Amino acid sequence: MAPGVYAAAAHSRTDQVIVGSAMKWAGPAGALTGIAGLRQWQIDVSWNGFADVLLPRRLTRPPPPLVRVRRTDIPVPTRHLNKIRTVVPEVAVLHAWAVAPAHDRTALLLDVLRVSRLDAATVRGALAMAPRLRARNDLLRVRATAELGVTSYLEYIAHTEVFAGGRWAECEWQARIRVATRTLTVDMVHRASRVVVEFDGRRYHSDDRARRRDLERDALLAAMGYTTIRLTFEDITRRPAWCATMVRNAIDRRLADR
């Protein structure tokens, strides 16, 4: 796995062995970061097969296989988690962003913000510890959109490409609606017309339990006078103009009837 570090072949590609070997190789000056660091913080992101390690610039030895090194002399806060020195999550996500494929970065950042206790403002503040971050302006754009309430890649495409600008500024994202004794959070709502738009991504709307939950939400909203339009990933990505037309027509009709 690394000079002087060995593992059984059957376990050599597991995240625990790769991370453990990487940190033994890095020594006390190293800190786990990137996807592996986020997972060390119990943030549920997909394993990418690499251990990303932060080292001081003075340590220039080449890394072993499956270990990627980022070097900096800027002080970065760390914690020891299960005896592994790990950078704080707001920095780990920046380092994960820097090495992720361009088409995966937006989804990665939004996923981390959704499933962790991090917020977009905290990530923005951590940028001082990664001054040469790759695609920095893109990250700032995604972060700003997240602060408006966008929580997933599907919502990001909807917000920036399908329902962007103009009259769509009247819509609220990840908005709360009080229904009887419950408060529902909807993906997008135009309150004046009482039109709700829900974006049904594959990850959270792919089983029978999720379908029944969605039907119950739609019934509760209908009882309060809201019309719900559900759009799938395929709708948003393959026929965006149709999506915009359907929602715009629904809003116009409801406003005309009031």
N, C-alpha and C positions, 0 to 999 in steps of 0.2 A: 504493500500500500504506500509505503514511503521508506526512506532509508532507516533500517532498523525496526520497522513496524510491519507486522505480518498479520494476516487474517485467513481463516478458512475460506477456500474458494467459493463455497456455497453461500457465504454471507458477505462476500467482498463488494457487492453492489447495493447493499442496504444502506439506508441513510445513517443509521447509528454507527456502522463501521466506518463509513466514509468520513463522517464528521469527527468521530473519535480519532481516527488516524490523522486527519488534517490538523487537529489541535495538538496532538503529540508532536507532529512535525513542526508546527508553528512555534511551540513553546510558550512561555509566559507572556511574551510580547504580543502574541496574536490574539485576535478576537473574532469570533464567528459573526458573519453578517449575511446580507442577501436573503434568499429564500430559506436557506438553512437556519439563519438567525431568526427569521420570523417564526419558523416552526418551533424553534427552541423556546420562543415566547408563547407557545400554544396558540398561534394564529393559524387558522386552517387554510393554508394555501398548498397547491400541488407541488410535490417534490420534483425538482428539475434535474436531479442526478449529480449535482455539484455541491461542494462545500466552498463557500466564498469566505475568504479570510482577510481581515484587515491587519496590515503590518506597518511598522515604521519604515520610512524610506531607506534607512541605513541597512536593512536586511534585504539583500538582493538575490539570495539564492533561489534557483528555479524551483517551482512547486512540483510536487508529484502529480501523477494522473488524477483527474477528477477533483483537483483543488485549483481554485482560481484566486489570485491574490490582487488585492487593491492596496496600494501604499499611500500613506499620508502622514504628515507630521502635525496635522491639526488635531488637537485633543478631542476625542469622541467619548461620551459617557458610556460606560459598560456596566454590566452586572454579571455575577456568577450564577448561572442557572444549571442545576444538576452538575456542578463542578466545572462547567464550561463557560469561559469568559465570552460574553455575548454583547454586541453593541445594542443600544436602546432601539426599540422597534421603529421609531420615526426615522432613524438613520438607516437601519437595515432595509427598509422599503425603498429608500432612495438608491441604495447600492443594487437592490434587486431590479429596479427600473433600469439602471444603467446597462445591465448586461442582458436584459430580456430582449427577445426579438421585437422589432418595432411594432408589429401587428398585435403583440400580446401586452404591451405596456399599459394601455388604458384600462383593460379589464383587470390586470394585476392590481393597479393602484386602487381602483374602485372596490375590488373584492376585499382588499386589506382594510380599507376604510369602513366597509360594511360589517365585517365579521370581527373587528377588533375594537378596542376602546380609543384608538387613534381618531383624531379629527383632522380635517383639511388644514386648519390653522396650525396645528402642531407640526404637520409635515412641512408646511411653508416655513416655519421657524427653523427647522432642522437644515434647511438648504445652506445655511452659513457654514455647516460642517462638510459640505460637498460642493465647493465653489465651482468646480469644473464638471459638473454633472452633465452627462450626455442627454441631449433632447430636453434641456432645462425649460425652455419656453413651452414645449408641449406639456410637460408636467404641470407647469403653472396654469395652463389652460384647462387641463383636466381637474386640477385642484379647485379652480374657481367654479367650475360647473358642479363639482361635488358639493360645494358650499350652498348651492341653490337647491339642493335636495336630490340630485341624481345619485343613484346608488349602484347601478349596474351598467355593463357595456351596452346592453340593449337600450336602456334609458338614455345613455349618453348619445348614441346614434340618433335616437328619436329627438332629443333635445337640440342637438347641434345641426342636424341635417334635415329633419322632417318638420318639426314644430319650432322653427327658429325665427326670431324676430317678428316684427309687425304685430298683428293682433294676438299672436301666441304669447306675447308678454303678459297678457291678462291671466294666463294659466299658472297654477301653483303645482309644484312638484313635491312628492312625498308629503302630501297635505293630510291633515287630520280632519275627520268628519265625525261628529257626535251622532251616534245612532242608538236611540233608546238608552240603555245602560252601558253601552260599549262605545269605544272610540276606535274607528277604523282609519288606517293610514292607506291612502290611495296613491297610485303612481303619479297621476296628473288629474287636475280638476279645473274646470271653468265654472266658478261658483255662480256667476250671474245666470247662467243657463242651466245649471245643475247637470252638467255633462261630465262624467268621470271616464278617464281612459286608463286601462290597465294593460301593461306590457307583459305578455306571458312568455317568459324565457323558458328554454328547455330544462334548465336545472331545477326550477321550482314548480313547474306545472306539468310534470310528465307522468304522474301516477294518479290512481283513482281517488286517493285521499285528498290530494291537492285539488282535483277537479270538483269534488263535493264541497270542499272549503270555499272555492271560488263561487260556486252556485249559491251558497249560503250568503256570502258577502254581497252578491248581486241582488239577492232578494231583500236583504236588510237595506241596501241603498235605495232600491226601488220603492220600498215602503216609505222612505223619506223624500221621495220625489226625484231621485237621481236616475239618469239613464247611464248605463255602463256600456262602453265599447271596449272590447278586448282585441288587441292586436298582437300577433305572434312575431317571432324573430324573422320568419320568412316574409311576413307582410311588410315589416319595417325596412328590411334590406332589399327586397325584390320589387316591391311596388309602393315606394314612399309617396308618390303623388296621389295614389288612390287612398292611402291612409289619411293624408292631409285633407283630401276632398270629403271623405266620409265624416271626419270629425267636424270639419267646418260646416257641413250641411246640417249635422245634428245640432250644433250650437245655434246656427241661424234659425232653424225650425223652432227650437225651444224658446229662443228669445222672442220670436214672432208670436208665439202662443201665449206669452205671459201678459 
